[in-house]
Amino acid sequence: MSILEVEGLSQSFADKRLYQNASFQLNKEDHMGVIGQNGAGKSTLIKIVTGQQLPDEGNVRWQKGITIGYLDQYVQTAHGLTIFEFLKSAFAKLYRISELQAKCYEEYAQAPADQLLEKAGRYQELLEAGDFYELETKIDQVMTGLGIDALGKEREVSSCSGGQRSKIILAKLLLEQPNVLLLDEPTNYLDTQHIEWLIGYLNSFPGSFMVVSHDFNFLERVTNTIIDVSLGKITKYTGSFQAAIKQKQQRLESQQKAYEKQQRQIEKDEAYIRKNKAGSRSTLAKSRQKRLDKLTLVDPPENTRTAHFNFPYLELLSAETLTVKNLSVGYQRPLLKPVSFTLSHGEKMVLKGFNGVGKSTLIKSILGLIPVFGGKASFVAAAKVGYFSQDLIWPNSQQTPLKIVHDQYPKLEPKIIRQHLARVGLSAGNIMQPIKLLSGGEQTKVKLCLLALTPANFLIMDEPTNHLDDQTKAALKQALKAFAGNVLLVTHEADFYQGWIDQVLNVENIRLGGNKR
């Protein structure tokens, strides 16, 4: 039975067509993965089916009475609430019933009346049916499963990082238990342990869901159907992610053969028409021309836009480039034991550990962006540092990528800026779109383009692979591997750094105030 029907969907931005007359269904039993390159229209599709954005054409129909839970890539939360208060808001209705019951007892104490006790009894039945007295246990279980417990229940949501807020929003969404889950890149800010927990949760989820992800291993383990968003089409495949990829490859091979066969016939007919349009066989030539005019063209297989990165190296003649000695980092209090390490010329190091342990805090402390409690971090005098921060925050979200790059590099001609943006995989249309309309992956490409425009000898990269598709990750990995200077990398993806990193610092091992994980 169809829970969601999408018919005749068309959507374009500037000169870029996302979908053209696309249709698909989400059935009751579907655990659906949504795949496609950065900018293909995956997040836009989620916005369309949730009603946040109207399509150019097409219909979106949900089954009546269905409750929908939606996790956006760019979550905004209420300020002034603690994490625990925010998660309790998932059960606001039950807590309101509890308050009404308490009010009945208060009124009864002042003026006893049987109807007050009867009303309190009805409230009690509703509370028991909703497992009200187990809610705090449920909240604790989800907090532990997603690693939010490490932040503490009393921490204010507004003081958390973007990645931490994403986990908190995800926790609330799971606690609400809607009929349908719509998840946009849910693993971006989760480490391996918490991804495993989410996999278990989704596999036991009784409803249906759509999940956008570039984590192919995650999709393989949680989905039973895939929709592929690519070059104006939405194609649905049944089975696991691997099965979908095989089906897609077979479809592309068949399409390539049909395209080549048709092109050969077109060339043959056109040659015949050129040769005979004025001769004795002109009638036959006109007949072939009419046939060509009515021909439904077979599209060539997709020609995906590939990203290329090159981080220019600024020569540095020094043995040691970074010295960190007894550095104590944190905000209201230290998060980690004093940290000490050195990096020699050209060495590459990764900081690993679960989200929220303090990796980004350590990076910002080394860069001098936040004050430290003690110790020192010093770069060699000739060090030129390039820094990639994980947050997709722009001073003016209405500006286009072209304008953003031009503001930082005003001496560059627009033509050169366009070439640089195209090189990292952005289309001509997206270059002229407001940055807020671009996908997370496309915004990340703009940031990487900015980073690559200034020569450096020391790159600090804080979760650069978030939002990137597999092909773009591979290109970025190759560029960082080839970079002649130092790289200090924060990532939760072991596959990204294995084989080219010289040092690994497990930040979990130096964490204060908790057991190692």
C-alpha positions in Angstrom: 0.0 0.0 0.0 1.3 3.4 -0.9 2.0 5.9 1.9 3.4 8.5 -0.5 2.7 9.0 -4.2 4.8 11.4 -6.2 3.7 11.9 -9.8 4.9 14.0 -12.7 7.5 15.8 -10.6 9.5 18.5 -12.4 11.9 21.0 -10.7 14.6 23.3 -12.1 16.9 25.9 -10.7 18.3 28.4 -13.1 19.8 26.3 -16.0 19.8 23.1 -14.0 17.0 20.6 -14.3 16.7 18.4 -11.2 13.8 16.3 -12.3 11.6 16.0 -15.4 8.2 14.3 -15.1 9.5 11.9 -12.4 7.3 9.6 -10.4 7.8 7.1 -7.5 5.9 5.6 -4.5 6.9 5.0 -0.9 5.1 1.9 0.3 4.3 0.9 3.8 7.1 -1.7 4.0 9.7 0.5 2.3 13.0 1.4 4.0 14.1 3.6 1.2 17.5 5.0 0.6 17.9 8.1 -1.6 21.2 8.4 -3.5 22.7 10.7 -6.1 25.6 13.1 -6.5 26.0 16.4 -4.6 23.5 18.8 -6.1 21.4 16.1 -7.9 18.3 17.2 -5.9 18.1 14.8 -3.0 17.5 17.3 -0.2 15.2 19.3 -2.5 13.1 16.2 -3.0 12.8 15.8 0.8 11.7 19.4 1.0 9.1 18.9 -1.7 7.5 15.8 -0.2 7.4 17.6 3.2 5.6 20.6 1.7 8.4 23.0 2.5 8.9 23.7 -1.2 6.5 23.6 -4.1 7.6 21.9 -7.3 7.4 23.5 -10.7 5.0 20.7 -11.7 3.7 17.5 -10.3 1.6 16.1 -7.4 2.6 14.9 -3.9 0.0 12.8 -2.1 0.4 11.4 1.5 -2.0 8.8 2.9 -4.4 10.5 5.3 -3.6 10.4 9.0 0.1 9.7 8.6 2.5 11.4 11.0 5.8 12.4 9.5 9.1 13.1 11.3 11.7 15.1 9.3 15.4 15.6 10.1 16.9 18.4 8.0 20.6 18.9 7.3 20.5 22.3 8.8 18.6 22.0 12.1 17.5 25.0 14.2 16.5 24.4 17.8 14.9 26.4 20.6 17.2 28.5 22.7 17.2 28.5 26.5 16.3 24.8 26.9 18.6 22.1 28.3 19.1 19.0 26.3 16.8 17.0 28.6 14.1 19.6 28.5 14.3 19.7 24.8 14.0 15.9 24.5 11.1 15.9 26.9 9.3 18.1 24.5 8.9 15.1 22.2 6.2 14.0 24.7 4.7 17.4 25.3 1.1 16.0 25.0 1.7 13.4 27.7 3.4 15.9 30.1 0.4 18.3 29.5 -2.0 15.4 30.5 0.1 14.8 33.6 -0.2 18.5 34.5 -4.0 18.4 34.0 -4.2 15.3 36.3 -2.2 17.1 39.0 -4.6 20.0 38.7 -7.6 17.7 39.3 -6.0 16.4 42.5 -5.2 19.9 43.7 -8.9 21.0 43.1 -10.1 17.8 44.8 -8.0 18.6 47.9 -9.7 21.9 48.2 -13.2 20.9 47.2 -13.7 17.1 46.9 -15.9 16.0 44.0 -16.4 12.6 42.4 -16.2 14.0 38.8 -12.6 15.3 39.6 -11.5 11.8 40.6 -13.2 10.4 37.5 -11.4 12.9 35.2 -8.1 12.1 37.0 -8.7 8.4 36.3 -9.2 9.0 32.6 -6.0 11.0 32.5 -4.3 8.1 34.3 -5.4 5.7 31.5 -4.0 8.0 28.9 -0.7 8.3 30.7 -0.4 4.5 31.1 -1.3 3.9 27.5 1.5 6.3 26.5 4.1 4.6 28.8 4.4 8.0 30.6 6.2 6.6 33.6 8.9 5.1 31.3 9.6 8.2 29.3 12.7 9.3 31.2 14.2 5.8 30.7 13.4 6.0 27.0 15.1 9.4 26.8 18.2 8.1 28.6 18.4 5.1 26.2 18.3 7.3 23.1 20.7 9.8 24.6 23.2 6.9 25.3 22.6 5.3 21.9 23.5 8.5 20.0 26.2 9.6 22.4 24.4 12.6 23.7 24.8 11.5 27.3 28.5 12.7 27.0 27.2 16.3 26.7 25.2 16.1 30.0 21.4 16.5 30.5 21.7 20.0 31.9 23.7 21.5 29.0 21.8 24.1 27.0 21.1 23.2 23.4 22.1 26.6 22.2 25.7 26.0 23.6 26.1 22.9 21.5 28.0 22.7 18.2 26.1 22.2 14.9 26.9 18.5 14.9 25.8 18.1 18.5 22.5 19.9 17.8 22.0 17.6 14.8 22.2 14.6 17.1 19.9 16.1 19.6 17.3 16.8 16.9 17.6 13.2 15.7 17.1 12.0 19.2 13.9 14.0 19.6 12.6 12.8 16.3 13.2 9.1 17.2 11.5 9.6 20.5 8.4 11.0 18.8 8.0 7.7 16.8 6.1 9.0 13.8 4.7 6.7 11.1 7.3 7.8 8.5 10.8 9.1 9.1 12.5 11.4 6.6 16.3 11.6 7.4 18.7 13.8 5.5 22.3 12.7 6.1 21.7 11.3 9.6 25.2 9.8 10.0 27.1 13.0 9.3 27.8 13.7 12.9 27.7 10.2 14.3 30.8 8.1 15.1 30.9 4.4 14.4 29.4 3.3 17.7 26.4 5.5 17.4 25.9 4.7 13.7 25.7 1.0 14.8 23.0 2.0 17.3 21.0 3.9 14.6 21.3 1.0 12.3 19.7 -1.3 14.9 17.0 1.3 15.6 16.1 1.7 11.9 16.0 -2.0 11.3 13.5 -2.5 14.1 11.5 0.6 13.1 7.9 -0.5 12.4 7.1 2.3 10.0 8.6 3.3 6.7 11.4 5.8 6.1 13.3 7.7 3.4 17.0 8.3 4.2 19.4 10.5 2.2 23.0 9.3 2.7 26.4 9.1 1.0 27.4 6.4 3.5 27.0 3.3 1.3 27.7 0.8 4.1 25.0 2.4 6.2 22.5 2.2 3.3 23.4 -1.4 2.6 22.4 -2.3 6.1 19.2 -0.4 6.6 17.4 -0.2 3.2 15.3 -2.6 1.1 14.7 -0.2 -1.8 16.6 2.6 -3.4 15.7 5.7 -5.4 18.5 7.2 -7.5 18.2 10.9 -8.3 20.3 11.6 -11.4 20.2 14.0 -14.4 16.4 14.7 -14.3 15.3 11.2 -13.4 14.2 9.4 -10.2 14.7 5.7 -10.7 13.5 3.2 -8.1 15.3 -0.1 -7.5 14.1 -2.9 -5.2 16.4 -4.8 -2.9 19.6 -3.7 -1.0 21.9 -0.9 -2.0 24.3 -3.3 -3.7 21.5 -4.9 -5.6 20.4 -1.4 -6.7 23.8 -0.5 -7.9 23.9 -3.7 -10.0 20.5 -2.9 -11.5 21.6 0.6 -12.2 24.7 -0.6 -14.0 22.7 -3.0 -16.1 20.2 -0.2 -17.0 23.1 2.1 -18.0 24.7 -0.6 -20.2 21.4 -1.2 -21.9 20.9 2.5 -22.4 24.4 2.9 -23.8 23.8 0.2 -26.3 20.4 1.7 -27.3 21.9 5.1 -27.6 24.8 3.9 -29.8 22.5 1.9 -32.0 20.2 4.9 -32.5 23.1 7.3 -33.2 24.4 4.9 -35.8 21.0 4.8 -37.5 20.7 8.6 -37.3 24.1 9.1 -38.9 23.2 6.6 -41.6 19.9 8.3 -42.3 21.4 11.8 -42.3 24.1 10.7 -44.8 21.4 9.2 -47.1 19.4 12.4 -46.9 22.4 14.6 -47.7 23.3 12.4 -50.7 19.8 12.0 -52.1 17.7 15.1 -51.2 18.0 16.6 -54.7 18.2 13.5 -56.8 15.9 10.8 -58.1 15.6 9.4 -54.6 14.5 12.7 -53.0 11.1 11.2 -52.1 12.8 8.5 -50.1 15.1 11.1 -48.5 12.1 13.2 -47.5 10.5 10.1 -46.0 13.6 9.4 -43.9 13.7 13.1 -42.8 10.1 12.8 -41.5 11.1 9.6 -39.7 14.0 11.5 -38.1 11.8 14.4 -37.1 9.4 12.1 -35.3 12.1 10.1 -33.6 12.1 9.8 -29.8 15.7 10.3 -28.9 17.5 8.0 -26.5 19.4 10.0 -23.9 23.1 9.1 -23.4 23.9 7.6 -20.0 24.6 10.1 -17.3 27.7 12.2 -17.5 28.3 13.1 -13.9 30.2 16.2 -12.9 33.5 15.2 -11.3 35.2 17.3 -8.7 39.0 18.0 -8.8 41.0 19.5 -5.9 44.5 20.9 -5.8 45.8 22.7 -2.7 48.8 24.8 -3.8 51.9 24.3 -1.6 53.9 27.2 -0.2 57.5 26.2 0.3 58.6 25.8 3.9 62.1 25.1 5.1 61.7 23.9 8.6 62.1 20.6 10.4 59.3 21.1 13.0 56.2 22.9 12.0 53.8 22.6 15.0 54.6 22.1 18.6 51.8 21.5 21.1 52.9 21.3 24.8 50.6 20.6 27.8 47.7 22.3 26.1 44.6 22.3 28.3 41.4 23.0 26.3 37.7 23.5 26.9 35.1 26.1 27.6 33.7 26.5 31.2 36.1 23.7 32.3 38.9 21.6 30.7 37.6 18.8 28.5 40.8 16.9 27.9 44.0 16.1 29.8 46.9 18.3 28.8 47.8 17.5 25.2 51.4 17.4 23.8 52.6 16.4 20.3 54.8 17.7 17.5 54.5 17.6 13.7 57.5 17.6 11.5 57.6 19.0 7.9 55.1 17.1 5.7 53.7 14.9 8.4 49.9 14.2 8.4 47.9 13.5 11.5 44.3 12.6 12.2 42.3 13.3 15.4 39.8 10.6 16.0 37.1 10.0 18.7 33.4 10.2 19.2 31.5 13.4 18.4 31.5 15.8 21.3 34.7 14.5 22.8 36.6 17.7 22.0 38.3 17.3 18.6 37.0 20.6 17.2 37.7 22.3 20.5 41.3 21.1 20.3 41.6 22.4 16.7 40.2 25.8 17.6 42.6 26.0 20.6 45.6 25.2 18.5 44.6 27.9 16.0 44.1 30.4 18.8 40.4 30.9 18.0 39.3 30.2 21.6 41.3 30.7 24.9 43.0 27.8 26.6 43.4 26.9 30.3 47.1 26.3 30.1 49.9 25.2 27.8 50.9 26.4 24.4 50.5 25.6 20.7 53.0 27.3 18.3 53.5 27.1 14.6 56.9 27.8 13.0 57.1 31.4 12.0 56.9 30.7 8.2 53.8 28.5 8.5 50.9 29.4 6.3 47.8 27.7 7.7 44.7 26.9 5.7 41.7 26.0 7.9 38.5 24.2 6.9 35.7 24.5 9.6 32.9 22.0 9.5 30.0 24.5 10.0 28.2 25.7 6.8 27.6 29.2 8.1 27.8 32.2 5.7 27.8 35.9 6.5 25.2 36.5 3.8 23.2 33.4 2.7 21.7 35.3 -0.2 25.1 35.7 -1.9 26.0 33.5 -4.8 29.2 31.3 -4.8 30.6 33.7 -7.5 30.1 36.7 -5.2 31.4 34.9 -2.1 34.7 34.0 -3.8 35.0 37.4 -5.4 34.6 39.2 -2.1 37.5 37.2 -0.6 39.6 37.4 -3.8 38.6 40.7 -5.5 41.6 40.6 -7.8 40.3 37.5 -9.5 38.4 38.0 -12.7 34.9 36.4 -12.8 35.9 34.1 -15.6 38.8 32.7 -13.4 36.4 32.3 -10.4 34.0 30.4 -12.6 36.7 28.0 -13.7 37.8 27.4 -10.1 34.2 26.7 -9.0 33.6 24.4 -12.0 36.8 22.5 -11.2 35.4 21.5 -7.7 32.2 20.2 -9.4 29.7 23.1 -9.4 27.5 23.7 -12.4 27.2 27.1 -14.1 23.7 27.4 -12.7 24.6 26.8 -9.1 27.5 29.3 -9.3 24.8 32.0 -9.7 22.3 30.6 -7.1 22.1 32.0 -3.5 24.3 29.8 -1.4 21.4 28.9 0.9 19.7 27.1 -2.0 22.7 24.8 -2.6 22.9 21.4 -1.0 25.3 20.7 1.9 27.7 19.0 -0.5 27.7 21.9 -2.9 28.3 24.4 -0.1 31.2 22.3 1.1 32.7 22.5 -2.4 32.5 26.3 -2.3 34.4 26.2 1.0 37.0 23.9 -0.4 37.4 26.1 -3.5 38.1 29.1 -1.2 40.7 27.1 0.7 42.4 26.1 -2.5 42.8 29.7 -3.7 45.5 30.6 -1.2 48.8 28.7 -1.1 49.5 27.1 2.2 52.0 24.7 3.8 49.7 23.5 6.7 46.1 22.4 6.2 43.7 21.9 9.1 40.6 20.1 8.0 37.7 19.7 10.5 35.3 17.0 9.1 35.7 18.0 5.5 33.8 14.9 4.2 30.5 15.7 5.7 27.8 16.1 3.0 30.2 14.9 0.2 29.4 12.1 -2.2 31.7 9.2 -2.7 33.4 10.5 -5.9 34.1 13.9 -4.3 35.5 12.3 -1.2 37.9 10.2 -3.3 39.1 13.4 -5.1 39.6 15.2 -1.8 41.4 12.3 -0.4 43.8 12.2 -3.3 44.5 16.0 -3.1 45.3 15.8 0.7 47.5 12.8 0.1 49.4 14.6 -2.6 49.8 17.9 -0.6 53.5 18.4 0.2 52.8 20.2 3.5 51.3 19.1 6.8 47.7 18.0 7.2 45.9 17.9 10.6 42.6 16.1 10.0 39.5 15.6 12.0 37.2 12.9 10.6 34.9 10.1 11.8 35.5 8.1 8.5 38.4 5.7 8.9 38.2 4.7 5.3 39.1 8.3 4.3 42.5 8.5 6.1 43.7 4.9 6.2 46.9 4.4 4.2 48.2 8.0 4.1 48.2 9.3 7.7 51.5 9.3 9.7 50.1 9.9 13.2 46.8 9.1 14.9 45.7 10.9 18.1 42.7 9.2 19.8 41.1 12.1 21.7 38.9 9.6 23.6 42.1 8.4 25.5 42.7 11.9 26.9 39.1 12.8 27.7 38.4 14.1 31.3 35.2 13.2 33.3 34.2 9.9 31.7 35.1 6.4 30.8 36.9 5.7 27.5 34.7 4.5 24.7 
